[in-house]
Amino acid sequence: MSDLYLLHKPYRVLSQFSDREGRATLAELIDIPGIYPAGRLDYDSEGLLLLSADGSLIHRIAHPRHKQPKTYWVQVEGRCEEAALQALRSGITLKDGPTRPAKVRVIAPPRLADRNPPVEPRRHPVTSWLELTITEGRNRQVRRMTAHVGLPTLRLIRVAIGPWRLEGLAPGEWRREVLHAPQSSRPNQPSLPNKSSRPTKGKRRP
């Protein structure tokens, strides 16, 4: 049995618990001893971050070999043409090599908490929203992918990692889920524990 914490990381918060430069960190949001994040979320990105004290669980979630899909809502500058979407679906070549094909579609502007500071309509009068799913975790990958096809990212929210989703969590809030180890799995086929049906929810520290 392992505890997994689902946290809605706000904009301009580091995905770590300390910072020599005095920037906001996870220590201001969640006070659970011994936990650390499974992967990272950029300082200027928002959304779902998973944390645990169980190292093997962190490995199963975060290691690229396990290819956990990550889904993002992405506000981009400009109108999305089908050619740009098709390029993302086919895979594009960045400076560090070709990407795997992404799942991507245009979505209506989602209902989100305001960001501080917000994306300025005067500077960015025409924007679009995408739902984009990747199975890699390169540095600033989504931003680099959208820029490559002529759609600079203005706002980025991670809404899902594998089976875990952001729903029900406001920025700075978290909830705990108790995970139970699976009874069996195929050889060489890593599997994640089954989730408890009773999560515990917490809010950011005052």
CORVEN-V13781 format. One record per residue. N is the residue number from 1. RES is the residue in three letters. OMEGA is omega as a letter, one per 40 degrees, with the letter a starting at -180 (none if undefined). NEAR is the number of other ideal C-beta (glycine too) atoms within 12 Angstrom. Layout:
N/RES/OMEGA/NEAR ; N/RES/OMEGA/NEAR
//
This chain:
1/MET/a/17 ; 2/SER/i/31 ; 3/ASP/i/29 ; 4/LEU/a/39 ; 5/TYR/i/41 ; 6/LEU/a/41 ; 7/LEU/i/47 ; 8/HIS/a/39 ; 9/LYS/i/43 ; 10/PRO/i/34 ; 11/TYR/i/29 ; 12/ARG/i/21 ; 13/VAL/i/34 ; 14/LEU/i/28 ; 15/SER/i/35 ; 16/GLN/a/26 ; 17/PHE/i/24 ; 18/SER/i/15 ; 19/ASP/a/17 ; 20/ARG/a/8 ; 21/GLU/i/10 ; 22/GLY/i/9 ; 23/ARG/i/19 ; 24/ALA/a/26 ; 25/THR/i/27 ; 26/LEU/a/34 ; 27/ALA/i/23 ; 28/GLU/a/26 ; 29/LEU/a/34 ; 30/ILE/a/36 ; 31/ASP/i/20 ; 32/ILE/a/24 ; 33/PRO/i/12 ; 34/GLY/a/16 ; 35/ILE/i/30 ; 36/TYR/a/29 ; 37/PRO/i/34 ; 38/ALA/a/36 ; 39/GLY/a/33 ; 40/ARG/i/29 ; 41/LEU/a/39 ; 42/ASP/i/30 ; 43/TYR/a/22 ; 44/ASP/i/26 ; 45/SER/a/36 ; 46/GLU/i/38 ; 47/GLY/a/43 ; 48/LEU/i/43 ; 49/LEU/i/47 ; 50/LEU/a/47 ; 51/LEU/i/43 ; 52/SER/i/35 ; 53/ALA/a/20 ; 54/ASP/a/26 ; 55/GLY/a/16 ; 56/SER/i/20 ; 57/LEU/i/37 ; 58/ILE/a/30 ; 59/HIS/a/20 ; 60/ARG/i/31 ; 61/ILE/a/39 ; 62/ALA/a/32 ; 63/HIS/a/20 ; 64/PRO/a/18 ; 65/ARG/a/15 ; 66/HIS/i/26 ; 67/LYS/i/19 ; 68/GLN/i/32 ; 69/PRO/i/26 ; 70/LYS/a/44 ; 71/THR/a/32 ; 72/TYR/i/42 ; 73/TRP/a/36 ; 74/VAL/i/45 ; 75/GLN/a/37 ; 76/VAL/i/39 ; 77/GLU/i/28 ; 78/GLY/i/23 ; 79/ARG/a/18 ; 80/CYS/i/29 ; 81/GLU/a/16 ; 82/GLU/a/14 ; 83/ALA/i/15 ; 84/ALA/i/29 ; 85/LEU/a/30 ; 86/GLN/i/17 ; 87/ALA/i/25 ; 88/LEU/i/39 ; 89/ARG/a/23 ; 90/SER/a/19 ; 91/GLY/a/22 ; 92/ILE/a/31 ; 93/THR/i/15 ; 94/LEU/a/25 ; 95/LYS/i/15 ; 96/ASP/i/15 ; 97/GLY/a/13 ; 98/PRO/i/18 ; 99/THR/i/29 ; 100/ARG/i/25 ; 101/PRO/i/21 ; 102/ALA/i/35 ; 103/LYS/a/21 ; 104/VAL/i/35 ; 105/ARG/i/22 ; 106/VAL/i/24 ; 107/ILE/i/23 ; 108/ALA/i/13 ; 109/PRO/a/19 ; 110/PRO/i/20 ; 111/ARG/a/12 ; 112/LEU/i/26 ; 113/ALA/i/20 ; 114/ASP/i/14 ; 115/ARG/i/22 ; 116/ASN/e/15 ; 117/PRO/i/12 ; 118/PRO/i/17 ; 119/VAL/a/29 ; 120/GLU/a/13 ; 121/PRO/a/12 ; 122/ARG/i/8 ; 123/ARG/a/13 ; 124/HIS/a/19 ; 125/PRO/a/12 ; 126/VAL/i/17 ; 127/THR/i/26 ; 128/SER/i/32 ; 129/TRP/i/32 ; 130/LEU/i/41 ; 131/GLU/a/32 ; 132/LEU/a/42 ; 133/THR/i/30 ; 134/ILE/i/36 ; 135/THR/i/24 ; 136/GLU/i/31 ; 137/GLY/i/28 ; 138/ARG/a/23 ; 139/ASN/i/17 ; 140/ARG/a/24 ; 141/GLN/a/38 ; 142/VAL/i/44 ; 143/ARG/a/28 ; 144/ARG/i/27 ; 145/MET/a/42 ; 146/THR/i/38 ; 147/ALA/a/24 ; 148/HIS/a/26 ; 149/VAL/i/36 ; 150/GLY/a/21 ; 151/LEU/a/35 ; 152/PRO/i/26 ; 153/THR/i/35 ; 154/LEU/i/34 ; 155/ARG/a/37 ; 156/LEU/a/39 ; 157/ILE/i/42 ; 158/ARG/a/41 ; 159/VAL/i/33 ; 160/ALA/i/26 ; 161/ILE/a/38 ; 162/GLY/a/30 ; 163/PRO/a/21 ; 164/TRP/a/36 ; 165/ARG/a/25 ; 166/LEU/a/32 ; 167/GLU/i/18 ; 168/GLY/a/16 ; 169/LEU/i/36 ; 170/ALA/i/24 ; 171/PRO/a/28 ; 172/GLY/i/27 ; 173/GLU/i/29 ; 174/TRP/i/37 ; 175/ARG/a/31 ; 176/ARG/i/27 ; 177/GLU/i/32 ; 178/VAL/a/22 ; 179/LEU/i/31 ; 180/HIS/a/18 ; 181/ALA/i/19 ; 182/PRO/i/18 ; 183/GLN/a/8 ; 184/SER/i/8 ; 185/SER/i/14 ; 186/ARG/i/8 ; 187/PRO/i/7 ; 188/ASN/i/8 ; 189/GLN/a/12 ; 190/PRO/i/22 ; 191/SER/a/23 ; 192/LEU/a/32 ; 193/PRO/i/27 ; 194/ASN/a/18 ; 195/LYS/i/26 ; 196/SER/i/17 ; 197/SER/a/10 ; 198/ARG/i/10 ; 199/PRO/i/23 ; 200/THR/a/18 ; 201/LYS/i/20 ; 202/GLY/a/22 ; 203/LYS/i/19 ; 204/ARG/i/24 ; 205/ARG/a/17 ; 206/PRO/none/7
//
